[in-house]
């Protein structure tokens, strides 16, 4: 197959934009996950009977709230992280027409 002189493969790739915003969201998601794990640990420890040194979290309702809040923060962090990673990786794909990959009959 002969390539024309005006062909430039770099045109097929989209221009690189700054991804600092998405990287910042990934960092925030990591912090949310860490806070969620800590809240889950505190809630579990309080429910297991080691909550006397935790002060206000010694009550069963507060421990359950901390446990559920920790699980919710981890779920939100995972959602944000996966969404941002998907967006960060998408920019390196080729911008080809979807019809080019169809089988010819």
Beta strands, then each sheet from edge to edge (+ up, - down):
end
